[in-house]
């Protein structure tokens, strides 16, 4: 598979480059009989589009989903599902510069070595955030599968640069507010401060990173395949496959290292006839298995490596140190664009694991549930 596929029961293979003809995904393992339309995919893709251009790239793509196979008369057939979007708003000229001068913070140099100089360097090629269009399309299908289990996935920005959301955010605030502001933050006051911070560094030719929190509600207990296919391990893996991600934590995460056992342990309770825990420091996963509590993960993204400040680099052709000033279309902060991608990645893993254990039906029973 050479690194382009993920999953065992719900197998996702993505293809395409930033400035190539298209970005696409092939999904294998989706059972027949699932109602699925291009509009279902489009709803998720539209979440990925920037709300305004003031804090995002000037490259605005239509990203219109086109289902090529695997769906007939409005239902999945059980055959591989292939979905594509066509790249249209492309300007490759600025990237001729990086053929010989790798951009700091990008994969230009490492990709040049790995693929003997034959890699598509335009817009970052295969290593661009543009490829996450495929993740979102796969996630759209996964979300429809998870809907049969009443699973809901929410994600929101909790930090950009030094601006952090400190108050407790309700699920209702996430549902209502995230896609109503440019930075995808559920706290509208902090969202305004985040926008100000991004504009400030943008004027200085610099960039910012941040943190996205993702929560999966109503996921059944007892799902996962320890040891090496643990639920949390697979969540971490797919999150690290998002370009720019440099950290993933589940539940209390790194904070647990400074807690006592008596503080970190989640006490069991019975509520409404169900086994729950008083707290959720484990993030809904114990021993690599879901425990029925909300699955919570936080994903840290580095500052966008494309910046307008002059940077030191090398000339590969002449093997000399030199400097580089970038032009082109890029975001001063990619965090807001990552929110729907994180949602999609969480959905992809959860659907895969649920299918492995037969928790999602393999027949047209979907018609009664959706």
Buried (B, 14 or more C-beta within 10 A) or exposed (E): EEEEEBBEBBBBBBBBBBBBEBBBBBBBBBBBBBBBBBEBBBEBBBBBEBBEEEBBBEBEBEBBBEBEEBBEEEBBBBEBBBBBBBBEEBBEEBBEBBBBBBBBBBBBBEBBEEEEEEBBBBBBBBBBBBBBBBBBBBBBBBBBBBBBBEBBBBBBBBBBBEBBBEEEBEEEBBEEBBBEBBBBBBBEEBBBBBBEBBBEBBEEEBBBBBBBBBBBBEBBBEBBBEEEBBBBBBBBBBBBBBBBBEBBBBBBBEEBEEEEEEEBBBEEEEEEEEEBBEEBBBBBBBEBBBBBBBBBBBBBBBBBBBBBEEBEBBEBEEEEEEEBEBEBBBBBBBBBBBBBBBBBBBBBBBBBBBBBEEBBBEEBBBEEEE
